[in-house]
Amino acid sequence: MKVRGIFVSSGVCALVATALAAQPPGMVPVVSDTEAVNHDVRSTLELSGSVAAYRSSVVVASIAGVIVELRARDGQTVRRGGTLARLRPDTFELQLKAAQGQLVEARARLKLAEARRDRARGLWDEQVISRQELDDALAEVEAFEGRVAQLEADVGRFQDELDRTVVRAPFDGVV
């Protein structure tokens, strides 16, 4: 109520000051008044302009695949690391399982080759076997060590590809 009174008083003073300034000197101005009326005051202000994101990103899957689930929609707020989409993981899961199975087999063969190598060393020391048989046992261990290392890398690569079937938001924002 006080705020409205201040606006009305300011308006009357401005009207009187304007009327006095517009009259030639020596003339008495004619001033009229009107009844104050309560009005609702809008608390919004419409301005023209444009809005631009201060940070944006084009998000794409880093691997090729078929989208099976699209979780984020236009205008939706997302958190960093939140799932935006999922690609079909079937092929990557199968590749990972196959590599893991091969790795188990290679580790078992390496263990067997190490046991053969150790026996061959003992037999070589007793001069029961030839140098060629010892060399074969040593080479077999090296071959399986290489195979295990290769398969561990394959398992890591297939796991990474499987992880990339989930497309995640790079930062907090709006889609």
N, C-alpha and C positions, 0 to 999 in steps of 0.2 A: 504494500500500500504506500509506503514512504517513497519507494522508487518511482511509482507513477506520479506522485505529487511533485517530485523534483522535475520530472519531464514536463509536466503541465506548467509549472512555474517558469522553467527555462523557456518554454514555448511562448508564454505570455510576455515575458521580458523581451524576447527576440522580436515579437510582433510589435510591441510598443516602440522599441528602439528603431525598427525599420520604418514605422509610421512617422516618427519624429524626424528621421533623417530625410525622408522623402518630401516633407512639407517645406515650403519656403519660410524664411524667418518671419516671425510676427504672426503667423497663422496658427490657430489652435487646431491640433489634429483631432479627428473624430475617431474614437476608439470604441469597438464593441467587444463584447465577450460572448462566450458560448459555454454551455454546460459541459463539464468533463464527463467522458464516457469510458467505462472500463473496456479494454480490448486485450485479447490474448496477443502476446508478443512471440514471434517465431524465434526459436533458438538455433535455427540452421541458417547456413549461408551457402548459396550455390555459386560456385566459381567454375569457369571453364579451364581446361588444362589437360594434361596427359600424365599417366602414371607409367613409370618404367621400373623394372626390377633392377636392383643394384647388383644382383648376382644371378646369373642364369647358366644353364648347362644343357647340352643335348645329351640325353642318356640313351645309350644303345647297348645291346648285349655284345659282349666281346667274343662270343662264339655263335656260329650259325645254329639255328634250331627253330622248332615250331613252338609258338607261345601256347601254353595250356591254361594259363591263369593270368589275368590282368587285374591286379589288386588296386591300383591307383587310378583315379578318374580325374578329369579336368576340374580344377577348382578345389581339389582335396588337399588338405595339409598333410605333409609327410615329415617324418623325423629322419635324421641322418642314419643310414644303415637299414632303414625300413624297406620291406619288400615292395617293389613296384610291379614286377612281373616274374613269372616262372616259365622256363622253357622245358620241353619234354626231356627228362633225364635218362630215359631207358637205355639208349645206346651207350651213354657215358657210364652208367651203372654196370652194364655188362662188360665193358672194356676194363673197368676197375676190378671187377670180380675175377676176370680172366687173368689179369696181371698179378693180382694177389695170389691166386692159385699157382701160377708159374713161379712166383717168388718162394712160396712154401716148398715147392718141389726142388728148386735150385738150392735152397738152404740145406735141405736134406741131402742132396747129392754132394754139396760142399762138405758137409760133416762126414759123409762116407769117404770122400776123397782125402780129407785130412787124416782119417784113421788109416787109410791105405798108405799114405805118404809116411806116416809115423812108423808103420810096420816095415815099409820099404827101407827106411833109414836104418832101422835095427838090423835088417837082413843084409844091407849093404856093408854096415860096420863088421858083420860076421863073414862077409864076402860070400854070401849065399846066392845073391842075385847080381845081374850085370848092371853096369852104369846106365845102360839104356832103360832098364826097368825102373830104376830110381828116378831118372829124368822124366819118364812117362808119368810117374806118380806125382812129381813136383809140378809138372805142366798141367795135370788134371786139376790140381788145387787152384792154380792161377786162373785156369779157364772158368772154373765155377765161381771164383771170387769176382771175376769180371761179369759173369752172368748175373750174379746176385746184385752187384752194383747197378747194372743196366736195368734190371727189373725193379729195384727200389726207385730209380728215377722214373720209370714208367708208371709205377703206382702213384708217385707224387704228382706226375703230370695228369693222370686220369682223375685223381682226386681234385686237382685244381680245376679241371674242365667241368667236373660235376658241380663244384662249388659255384662256378660261373653260370650255371643254369638258372641261378637266382639273380635277377637284376635288382640292385639296391640303390636307394637314393644317396647321392654323393654328399648332400648337406640338408639341413632343415629347410623347408620351403613349401611352396604351393605348386601343384602340378598344373 
